[in-house]
Amino acid sequence: MTTAPPRRDDTDDRSRNRPFRFLLAGTVAVFGNLSLLLAVVPLWAEEGGGGHGGAGATTAVTMAATVAAQLCMGLVLRRTAARRALALGTLTMGLPAFAYALSDGLTWTLAVSAVRGLGFGMVTVAGSALVAELVPESRRGRAVGQYGVAIGIPAVASLPVGAWAADTFGYTPVFVVAGALGVLAAPLSASARGTLPPPERTREREQGRGRGRRGNDSLRPFLTPWTLLFVSVGTFGSLASFLPLALTAPGAAPAGLFALSTALIAGRWAAGVRNDRRGGAGRLAAPSGLLCALGMLGFGAAGAVPEPLSLPLALLAGAAHGFGLGALQNDTLVAMFHRAGPGRHGVASAVWNSAYDAGFGTGALTTGLLSQSLNLPLHATFLILTATLTLTATATLRRTSP
């Protein structure tokens, strides 16, 4: 019995998908570097005497440097291939991670975090732009979902484990593993060459130039999704930096972070499938923001209820917050790609990532400063962020048109 040879179209599809798989593999590795240290570095700063303010500042400095790098990435991507910028960014995240172990002093920790933030800024913009470069528009919703899954997998594995591993094995082994993951991501990322068929790529570039001539290069169309993403991700930055300090019930914080990270993947994937099938990217953003706010409210309550109730409440809160945030991330990114138009994917990627990372750092810093300056318990600051997100999502729901 003979087997029919593979169809040429199937072989071509597999060939075109190979660079995208390299991108996904590199993304898993470099976001493993990020997720492993997300909760560990604030704890390292606090152990060195930085207090809640210093712990929040580590995340804020990382994200401030990230946004600074992102603002330059539009120019960089016009002169350098996205895959090369991505590979350089992964090394700039990986190599400095080894240096944390040299000192737990706040100044040193902030300096290392700033350097890693520059690398992360390169990674986020170049990685998102590569998704649009490697995948045709008709499959972009699912591709963004798959890219989101690659980002989320390390968060599920590493975000809850990082603080536990530092407590069990010490901080230095965690820094070494994180550094190795960042370095491993470099050759994988460099292998993600663009593979869109030449006619499609040429058509996108020509349409992009035409759109630019019509004067549509304004950033105003991005303002509404940018604002909602900024505030929503601020709540995530708060949780990633402070949930282990806010929930004292045994197992509550790791369980909440695990549920959040898992639901984040599901939300990204579900929104991607929905957008490819039905279109109308942007319709999910405001409802997803409200679901995210509901989860934040649950985390605030989990810190106030008796300990036996804290863990199950944290699980429910993590599931709601994660699914809402995942759907919102996918929906806003696809909507920004659509609003930017062909040929301007780098712009859309930079705008989206600036909202994400500025929001993440601002949320962490705000939580630390509110808690320290007003002498509030950390779970009470979660409720303040809940109110802010609810107001923002409600305003977006009124303004957003498909």
Secondary structure as UniProt FT lines:
FT   HELIX           8..38
FT   HELIX           40..47
FT   TURN            48..49
FT   HELIX           51..79
FT   HELIX           82..97
FT   HELIX           98..102
FT   HELIX           106..134
FT   HELIX           137..139
FT   HELIX           140..169
FT   HELIX           171..190
FT   HELIX           198..213
FT   TURN            214..215
FT   HELIX           220..222
FT   HELIX           223..246
FT   TURN            250..251
FT   HELIX           252..278
FT   TURN            281..282
FT   HELIX           285..302
FT   TURN            303..304
FT   HELIX           307..340
FT   TURN            342..343
FT   HELIX           345..374
FT   HELIX           378..399
//
